[in-house]
Amino acid sequence: FQGQSVRGAFERAKGAVAAEANPRVLHSADGRAFESHKFVLLPEGAPHDERPMATLPPGEMFELNPLPTPEPPTAPAPFVGRALDVQALVRMLRRRRQAEVRLLTLWGASGVGKTALVKALALFLWQRRFLNDGVAFVE
């Protein structure tokens, strides 16, 4: 984005969203536009054609807080109705940071969704960089 105007960077990001759009959700039943068309550059009338980063020295951009590796497995979609369970597990794992919890075990009858819950939890924690060394999943 170095040397680009705010409007140019916005249009570039909007194009990236359009390019990555899931073809199954490009249009809803009522004919709404692509996801990228939901973005609006605000406030109207602002100096969006200025180049605020024009004075940055040349160099490669890098993320200061990258997502840890390895990436966890994806949770089955749709994963609905288990948010409270994920929150309860996160609360338990926060106690881990205070050295109270070292191991978390889920058990129950087969088919109740233990694996799906753990996968959703792993993804939740990974996206929030909760575990600095990444999230490992063993099945």
N, C-alpha and C positions, 0 to 999 in steps of 0.2 A: 504494500500500500504506500510505500515511500514515493513521494512526489505526486500521488494521486489526489484529486479533490475528494471531498466527502461524498459528493454525488457519484464520482467514478468508483470509489471503493464500495459504496452502497450497491450500485448496479452490478459490480463484479460479484459481490456476495449473493445478491439476488439471483444472478445467473448460476452460481454454484448450487444454490438450493434447488433451482429448477432442474439442473443436470442430475442431481442426486435424488430427485423425487421418485417415490414409489409409484410405478405405473398403475397399481391397483387402487390408489387413493387420489389420483389426479383430479377426478371429478366426483362430487357427491351426488346423491340422488336428485337434489334440486338444481344441479348444474353449476355449482359454485366453481370459481376459477382455481387454477393451480395454486399450490401452497405459496409459491414465490410472489404471487400477486397480492397476497395478504400483507406484505411488507409495505410500509408507507414511510417516506422520509419526512420527519418532523423536526422542528416546527416549519410550517409553510412560510416562505419568505425569508428564511434564514440564509446566510451566505454559504450555501452548500458547494459552491464552485471554488472556494478557497482551498489551498493546499497546506493544511496544518502540519504535515510531516515532511515538508519539502526540505527542511534543514537537518533532518536526520542524517548521520553519516552512513555511507554505504556499508552494507554487510548483510549477513544472513540472519533472518528472523528465527527465533527459537522460543519455545514455550518454557517459561520459568517453572511451571508446576505440571510437568507432563503426567499423563495417566501411567500408572505402574504397569509392568508386564509380569506375568502373563495375563492376558485378557480372560475373564471368566466366561463360561458357556452362557448362551442366551437363555432367558426364561421362556417357557412356552407362551405363545400369544394366542388368545388374550389371557393375561394374568389378572383376573378380576376378583375382588372381594377378600383379598388376603393382606391388605395394607396394615391392618391392626396387628396381624401376626408378624409382619416384617418389622413394624415399629417395636414390638415387644422384644424381638431378637436383637435389634439394634441397641435397645436399652441394656440388655444383658451384656452385649459386647462392649458397651461403653465402660462397664465395670471392669472389663478386661484391662483397659488402659490404666486402671488403678490397681492392677495386679490381683483383683478379686476373682476374675474368671479367666481360666486358662483353656478350658475345653467346653464346647457347646455340643450337646448330642440331641438329635431329634429322633424320636421313636414313635411308632404307631402302626396301625394296621396298614397292610399294603393297599395302594390305590387312593390314599387320602390326600396325597399331594405333597409329601415331604420333600421329594427331589425338586419339584417345581418351586416350592417355597425357598429352598436353599439356593437354587439358581437365581431366583429373583433377589434374594438377600445379597448374594455375591455380586451381582450386577449393581445393586444399589450402593454397596460399600465401595466398589471399584470406581464408580462414576464420581463419588464424593471423596476419593483418595483417602478413605478411612484407614486402610492398611497400607503403609508406605512401601512394603515389599511386594505388593500385589495380592491377589486372591487366588488360591489354589483350590481346585475342585477335584475330589477323588470320588469316583462312583463305584 
